[in-house]
Amino acid sequence: MKVTIEVDCTPEEARRMMGLPDLTPLHDHFLTRMRETMDGQAASPELINAMFRSWAPVGDAGMDFWRQLFSSGSKPAA
């Protein structure tokens, strides 16, 4: 037996239905701090690395994840 359920809702409605917290204020604060930091100086890999280390200390494994994510996004598509 196969049952398919289709739910048509916005991301906000889905978040509320699943009981997930609203992280919009945290996201807005993070982006504001990133803009303030980058407005003060030219963005360099060292600056971005320092920002992530000071805002979200995730250790070496987390930094490797971010490094791989950014490097894969900068490679041309095959």
Buried (B, 14 or more C-beta within 10 A) or exposed (E): EEEEEEEEEEEEEEBEEEEEEEEEEEEEEBEEEBEEBBEEEEEEEEBBEEBBEEEEEEEEEEBEEBEEEEEEEEEEEE
